[in-house]
């Protein structure tokens, strides 16, 4: 990919900014969305979830993003993944990871997710996720859009990505299988999460199941307690399991119920993706400390160009220490606090809203403090009233290559799916 001009310092409002403030068009064709979901679920022999359960996932309006910002985000992802290949980086990241992360079976992790806030200074990285959810749902959403009042639409490149999404996902899992020495494709794949039918993202699991089964891979959706590991073989309900699409948030596979999966993984008897090593190297929140220290990355061998991208894109991050109590409290309004072992929005705090009691608890736990970066904004009409919501952008990638871009529209201090008018939203590049 060509380098993106590095002076992505916007001092004037872009066309995308204007559209996000002034375009109230409802572009989502909910009937087309429902029909598409019903068809895909019926292809798996499953019933489509009831409309109220599905529709809270989706916003009615798109989010407009400059094409230059998408290109910059792609280069930031590549810079991060280059940094993660540096031996000193790996050594440091693994030093605070659980022991299981020292095992390297080969796969690098399906569906990486990079979350960004967009502002006047261009994209800023907020978080990295190894089991990023929503890609399958966002693809269905992006295909169910009307035109809006502005002629700007999804670009030809975006449409090509949508047209090729299923093939790219299948190729991604094939590559993960082959990175561990497998030939061709697995015969049976399991999508694994705790009590999957109760999970918020269960419809996503069903869409993934449909994709794999349409390409000849028998696919089961399982709780980890359904797995057995006997005589060097992982199985469930009498079926051998060659590959696991891991949706668990126990990233180190430590819970007793994960014993069979953990043993099969460490014995190399099943391909698990994403795996504990991928999470340790890429998504452990402490790694943001490394990625926000451009000078150290330069000293470790990262190129000046890539270090420059990270210097501008990754907010300064530090480990919370009780010895820094006075400084952290004094500067709290400029900080965002995240638990090292947390996931999603659990346990995160905007420093501006911290009480002293909560701050004392943060000092006792394992937390990072990240320089606060405001979310982007989208103005929309909800029940006839014009209102403003926050926005973040997620890039789904594999091996540094862009699979899909999607937005999340929300209110509050972190993304959620409880906001009227909010939810996943398609990205329209302008």
Phi and psi in degrees as a GROMACS rama.xvg file:
@    title "Ramachandran Plot"
@    xaxis  label "Phi"
@    yaxis  label "Psi"
@TYPE xy
-68.8243  149.098  UNK-2
-64.8962  143.124  UNK-3
-89.8451  139.806  UNK-4
-51.5526  134.186  UNK-5
-82.6074  -10.5057  UNK-6
-86.7865  56.7124  UNK-7
-84.7793  58.3436  UNK-8
-113.074  90.9059  UNK-9
-76.4914  122.395  UNK-10
-105.295  -10.4488  UNK-11
-125.402  157.212  UNK-12
-69.1119  137.095  UNK-13
-88.341  170.926  UNK-14
-59.4672  -38.641  UNK-15
-61.606  -41.8705  UNK-16
-59.3562  -43.6328  UNK-17
-62.6256  -43.909  UNK-18
-64.8346  -40.4035  UNK-19
-64.7726  -23.6487  UNK-20
-90.0046  -28.8932  UNK-21
-118.529  -16.3778  UNK-22
-92.8273  115.333  UNK-23
-105.718  14.6218  UNK-24
-59.9272  137.88  UNK-25
-90.2647  108.591  UNK-26
-99.9459  -14.5534  UNK-27
-78.0453  123.24  UNK-28
-89.9937  94.7075  UNK-29
-66.8476  -29.7217  UNK-30
-66.9205  -44.2708  UNK-31
-62.775  -38.8135  UNK-32
-62.8571  -48.3627  UNK-33
-62.1883  -43.9475  UNK-34
-61.7448  -41.1633  UNK-35
-64.5729  -44.9237  UNK-36
-63.9653  -43.0605  UNK-37
-61.2384  -40.8999  UNK-38
-64.3951  -44.3805  UNK-39
-67.1471  -39.6046  UNK-40
-69.047  -36.6088  UNK-41
-68.1298  -28.533  UNK-42
-65.5356  -22.7172  UNK-43
-93.8857  -2.19867  UNK-44
82.8579  7.43657  UNK-45
-99.5646  153.368  UNK-46
-82.3467  142.087  UNK-47
-67.7779  139.061  UNK-48
-58.9799  151.396  UNK-49
-57.8772  147.208  UNK-50
-51.8151  -46.3713  UNK-51
-59.3573  -31.6187  UNK-52
-72.1251  -32.0258  UNK-53
-84.6424  -41.8764  UNK-54
-72.1867  -17.4186  UNK-55
-70.9299  -10.5784  UNK-56
-71.8649  -23.2121  UNK-57
-121.773  136.6  UNK-58
-84.8364  153.293  UNK-59
-79.4216  -13.9544  UNK-60
-121.129  150.634  UNK-61
-82.0959  167.573  UNK-62
-114.333  130.849  UNK-63
-92.9895  131.972  UNK-64
-134.635  131.405  UNK-65
-59.9488  138.95  UNK-66
-57.7124  -34.281  UNK-67
-63.4664  -33.5893  UNK-68
-70.1086  -37.7383  UNK-69
-61.5923  -44.7697  UNK-70
-62.604  -39.7018  UNK-71
-65.5282  -42.3634  UNK-72
-60.2445  -39.6053  UNK-73
-61.6763  -40.7126  UNK-74
-70.2344  -34.4376  UNK-75
-62.6183  -43.5227  UNK-76
-58.4462  -46.2359  UNK-77
-62.9507  -37.5622  UNK-78
-66.3346  -40.5351  UNK-79
-62.0492  -45.4841  UNK-80
-70.8358  -28.6299  UNK-81
-68.1512  -42.0884  UNK-82
-61.2548  -39.4541  UNK-83
-68.7626  -13.1111  UNK-84
-88.1464  -10.9716  UNK-85
-70.0473  130.445  UNK-86
-54.0362  -43.4298  UNK-87
-64.3995  -34.4304  UNK-88
-62.9113  -48.8247  UNK-89
-58.6804  -43.8546  UNK-90
-59.7654  -43.7086  UNK-91
-69.2444  -46.0392  UNK-92
-61.6482  -39.581  UNK-93
-74.8294  -19.0818  UNK-94
-67.1379  -27.0294  UNK-95
-108.662  6.61816  UNK-96
-90.4295  159.672  UNK-97
-64.7507  157.698  UNK-98
-56.7315  -33.1694  UNK-99
-60.3723  -24.8712  UNK-100
-68.738  -16.1578  UNK-101
-71.2771  -17.2506  UNK-102
-82.9239  126.334  UNK-103
-119.342  97.4305  UNK-104
-83.4846  -9.15362  UNK-105
122.07  -50.4606  UNK-106
-60.4994  147.08  UNK-107
-106.242  -6.59663  UNK-108
110.292  114.223  UNK-109
-76.4964  148.354  UNK-110
54.0799  63.7878  UNK-111
-68.519  145.382  UNK-112
-128.823  126.344  UNK-113
-115.67  119.251  UNK-114
-102.326  132.364  UNK-115
-128.132  148.808  UNK-116
-105.071  142.567  UNK-117
-111.068  132.988  UNK-118
-147.339  -164.542  UNK-119
-63.3081  -25.0438  UNK-120
-96.881  17.5747  UNK-121
86.2182  -170.107  UNK-122
-68.9132  137.419  UNK-123
-124.565  128.388  UNK-124
-72.63  131.598  UNK-125
-107.093  -39.5436  UNK-126
-160.916  158.155  UNK-127
-123.229  136.144  UNK-128
-127.934  138.529  UNK-129
-92.3804  -25.9079  UNK-130
-117.395  57.5465  UNK-131
-62.8232  123.109  UNK-132
-91.9311  162.229  UNK-133
104.395  -9.63627  UNK-134
-62.5484  -44.1616  UNK-135
-65.9308  -42.9249  UNK-136
-64.6187  -40.0892  UNK-137
-67.0869  -29.7431  UNK-138
-68.6463  -43.7469  UNK-139
-61.9938  -42.2219  UNK-140
-60.607  -47.0299  UNK-141
-64.7829  -24.391  UNK-142
-85.6203  -3.79782  UNK-143
-114.526  45.7128  UNK-144
-113.53  137.965  UNK-145
-84.5223  166.578  UNK-146
-71.7966  155.563  UNK-147
-110.64  -173.077  UNK-148
-67.4786  -22.3267  UNK-149
-95.2008  140.923  UNK-150
-66.5243  -15.5144  UNK-151
-62.1959  131.018  UNK-152
-136.554  -179.426  UNK-153
-56.4507  134.721  UNK-154
-71.6041  166.475  UNK-155
-58.5928  -36.7752  UNK-156
-63.7016  -41.4975  UNK-157
-63.1971  -43.2235  UNK-158
-64.3021  -36.1034  UNK-159
-64.4476  -39.1065  UNK-160
-63.5918  -41.1157  UNK-161
-65.4436  -44.063  UNK-162
-62.9067  -32.8551  UNK-163
-100.586  8.69175  UNK-164
-60.6833  -50.4961  UNK-165
-61.8903  -41.5937  UNK-166
-64.9392  -39.6812  UNK-167
-65.8158  -39.8736  UNK-168
-65.373  -44.2552  UNK-169
-62.3935  -42.3371  UNK-170
-63.6755  -36.0985  UNK-171
-61.3934  -47.4909  UNK-172
-69.7238  -33.4528  UNK-173
-60.3199  -44.5033  UNK-174
-64.6079  -39.3504  UNK-175
-61.2548  -41.8539  UNK-176
-61.4944  -45.6232  UNK-177
-73.8676  -26.5151  UNK-178
-64.5162  -19.8287  UNK-179
-102.822  15.4564  UNK-180
94.3771  5.6665  UNK-181
-78.4639  151.63  UNK-182
-98.5448  145.291  UNK-183
56.7021  -116.931  UNK-184
-136.147  158.31  UNK-185
-69.7787  151.809  UNK-186
-77.8472  -33.9191  UNK-187
-142.874  132.024  UNK-188
-121.087  142.846  UNK-189
-116.814  130.934  UNK-190
-93.62  117.506  UNK-191
-119.144  128.409  UNK-192
-154.488  161.735  UNK-193
-66.4484  125.301  UNK-194
41.4186  63.349  UNK-195
-56.7888  -35.1498  UNK-196
-67.9098  -18.5934  UNK-197
-92.4457  -4.89094  UNK-198
-76.087  144.667  UNK-199
-54.6278  -37.0773  UNK-200
-94.4051  18.2491  UNK-201
-55.2121  -40.8257  UNK-202
-57.2001  -32.8001  UNK-203
-63.1014  -41.2025  UNK-204
-61.2802  -39.8805  UNK-205
-65.8292  -38.5013  UNK-206
-65.405  -41.0158  UNK-207
-62.8397  -41.9357  UNK-208
-58.6099  -42.228  UNK-209
-63.6907  -41.4687  UNK-210
-61.6365  -47.8217  UNK-211
-66.5902  -42.9471  UNK-212
-67.9138  -32.3164  UNK-213
-65.217  -19.1199  UNK-214
-107.708  19.0317  UNK-215
89.1733  10.3075  UNK-216
-104.483  115.996  UNK-217
-61.4883  131.283  UNK-218
-131.713  127.562  UNK-219
-113.506  146.148  UNK-220
-107.942  117.907  UNK-221
-133.425  150.38  UNK-222
-81.165  144.439  UNK-223
-59.9293  -23.2591  UNK-224
-67.5338  -16.0078  UNK-225
-81.7801  -9.50455  UNK-226
-84.5876  143.728  UNK-227
-127.348  145.139  UNK-228
-127.877  105.671  UNK-229
-134.414  132.226  UNK-230
52.881  41.7916  UNK-231
75.6824  16.1098  UNK-232
-131.146  131.66  UNK-233
-90.2771  135.062  UNK-234
-149.482  167.791  UNK-235
-151.219  125.456  UNK-236
53.7651  38.3581  UNK-237
82.0582  0.655609  UNK-238
-104.636  129.912  UNK-239
-68.5604  135.201  UNK-240
-110.046  113.863  UNK-241
-90.124  -25.1513  UNK-242
-144.227  143.402  UNK-243
-123.353  120.555  UNK-244
-86.2288  104.87  UNK-245
-87.538  111.471  UNK-246
-108.084  11.1074  UNK-247
-71.2457  150.122  UNK-248
-102.224  4.44456  UNK-249
-85.9227  84.5658  UNK-250
-67.8379  -21.3344  UNK-251
-99.0818  4.42461  UNK-252
55.32  48.1751  UNK-253
-94.5863  -24.5173  UNK-254
-63.9453  145.015  UNK-255
-54.8291  -35.1734  UNK-256
-66.3742  -14.3265  UNK-257
-97.2931  12.3948  UNK-258
-57.091  -45.2332  UNK-259
-64.377  -43.466  UNK-260
-65.3503  -41.8863  UNK-261
-62.1148  -44.8509  UNK-262
-66.0007  -42.1377  UNK-263
-63.9385  -38.7498  UNK-264
-63.6382  -49.9359  UNK-265
-68.2569  -26.1453  UNK-266
-85.0719  -3.85705  UNK-267
70.1651  21.6209  UNK-268
-84.826  -12.5182  UNK-269
-147.4  146.745  UNK-270
-84.6894  122.612  UNK-271
-115.979  123.144  UNK-272
-143.653  131.668  UNK-273
-70.0272  156.243  UNK-274
-116.49  172.68  UNK-275
-58.078  -35.4683  UNK-276
-67.7232  -42.6562  UNK-277
-59.7923  -42.7663  UNK-278
-63.7789  -43.7062  UNK-279
-62.6236  -40.0177  UNK-280
-80.7067  -28.0986  UNK-281
-113.141  -41.4615  UNK-282
-112.443  -5.83761  UNK-283
-60.2169  126.897  UNK-284
-61.8144  -25.6102  UNK-285
-64.4389  -21.4089  UNK-286
-66.3895  -21.6608  UNK-287
-63.4203  -24.9945  UNK-288
-62.0272  -42.7823  UNK-289
-70.7239  -44.572  UNK-290
-69.7913  -21.1825  UNK-291
-92.4622  4.3971  UNK-292
-110.302  80.0056  UNK-293
-62.1419  -35.5063  UNK-294
-66.7653  -41.5446  UNK-295
-62.9282  -40.0537  UNK-296
-62.7628  -38.5428  UNK-297
-62.2331  -44.2655  UNK-298
-61.6744  -30.3055  UNK-299
-81.8579  -8.74638  UNK-300
116.721  4.73172  UNK-301
-72.2487  140.563  UNK-302
-64.5216  156.603  UNK-303
-60.4399  -39.575  UNK-304
-62.2816  -48.4711  UNK-305
-70.1324  -38.6029  UNK-306
-61.8891  -35.0415  UNK-307
-64.2764  -42.8026  UNK-308
-59.2489  -44.876  UNK-309
-69.9488  -35.3564  UNK-310
-59.0742  -39.6266  UNK-311
-82.442  -26.9017  UNK-312
-97.9298  -27.9605  UNK-313
-103.043  114.561  UNK-314
-60.1971  142.276  UNK-315
-56.4525  131.443  UNK-316
-131.051  142.363  UNK-317
-140.253  157.66  UNK-318
-81.0173  133.187  UNK-319
-73.0184  130.047  UNK-320
-133.329  139.093  UNK-321
-60.0108  -25.7182  UNK-322
-68.3253  -17.6998  UNK-323
-103.547  19.593  UNK-324
-52.371  -50.9318  UNK-325
-62.5856  -43.4137  UNK-326
-66.4091  -44.2355  UNK-327
-63.2413  -42.4471  UNK-328
-66.5012  -40.4116  UNK-329
-63.2725  -35.7581  UNK-330
-101.328  11.8157  UNK-331
-58.0945  -32.6265  UNK-332
-66.7242  -16.3236  UNK-333
-99.5657  6.54848  UNK-334
-121.963  158.224  UNK-335
-126.974  126.608  UNK-336
-104.01  131.262  UNK-337
-132.642  137.337  UNK-338
-71.4313  138.479  UNK-339
-57.7861  -41.6368  UNK-340
-95.329  7.74386  UNK-341
-80.908  170.842  UNK-342
-145.617  153.631  UNK-343
61.5608  -137.375  UNK-344
-102.195  12.9347  UNK-345
-70.996  125.328  UNK-346
74.0135  14.5134  UNK-347
-91.6766  149.261  UNK-348
-140.517  130.538  UNK-349
-76.3183  123.165  UNK-350
-55.9073  -33.9479  UNK-351
-60.824  -26.0984  UNK-352
-103.277  5.06102  UNK-353
-69.8595  135.967  UNK-354
-89.7595  161.791  UNK-355
-63.1765  -35.8988  UNK-356
-63.4227  -45.9267  UNK-357
-65.5642  -39.0134  UNK-358
-60.2969  -39.5503  UNK-359
-62.8229  -37.1606  UNK-360
-68.2922  -38.2683  UNK-361
-61.1732  -41.2134  UNK-362
-63.0127  -28.0829  UNK-363
-82.5827  -22.8318  UNK-364
-97.187  -177.229  UNK-365
-94.5152  106.109  UNK-366
-132.398  153.988  UNK-367
-109.218  155.016  UNK-368
-117.52  121.156  UNK-369
-113.685  135.568  UNK-370
-54.1024  130.934  UNK-371
-70.5944  131.501  UNK-372
-121.693  116.989  UNK-373
-60.6867  145.216  UNK-374
-72.2814  157.493  UNK-375
-68.3884  173.288  UNK-376
-131  150.223  UNK-377
-134.604  123.764  UNK-378
-91.1222  132.62  UNK-379
-147.608  167.705  UNK-380
-105.113  122.266  UNK-381
-120.881  117.36  UNK-382
52.2817  41.3847  UNK-383
83.7623  -4.57051  UNK-384
-109.605  130.474  UNK-385
-77.0983  128.858  UNK-386
-143.252  165.929  UNK-387
-115.391  134.966  UNK-388
-122.222  160.127  UNK-389
-85.4264  159.239  UNK-390
-140.242  137.731  UNK-391
-128.493  161.444  UNK-392
-118.155  132.358  UNK-393
-114.89  129.134  UNK-394
-100.479  121.983  UNK-395
-91.9175  129.194  UNK-396
-138.951  165.942  UNK-397
-143.97  129.652  UNK-398
51.1094  37.5078  UNK-399
80.9603  -1.41359  UNK-400
-100.409  137.745  UNK-401
-69.7117  125.528  UNK-402
-100.494  -41.7615  UNK-403
-166.726  146.485  UNK-404
-115.975  138.888  UNK-405
-145.896  160.771  UNK-406
-116.96  158.588  UNK-407
-127.446  129.358  UNK-408
-109.311  131.052  UNK-409
-160.277  174.631  UNK-410
-133.634  163.008  UNK-411
101.71  -167.818  UNK-412
-89.9436  -12.0986  UNK-413
-149.198  160.055  UNK-414
-61.1417  143.201  UNK-415
-156.3  173.465  UNK-416
-118.994  33.9628  UNK-417
-116.112  11.0259  UNK-418
-93.314  122.925  UNK-419
-55.3371  127.712  UNK-420
83.754  -5.17331  UNK-421
-99.1242  -168.216  UNK-422
118.513  -167.264  UNK-423
-64.494  144.515  UNK-424
-139.107  145.035  UNK-425
-73.2238  151.091  UNK-426
-94.182  122.422  UNK-427
-103.56  115.701  UNK-428
-82.1878  133.918  UNK-429
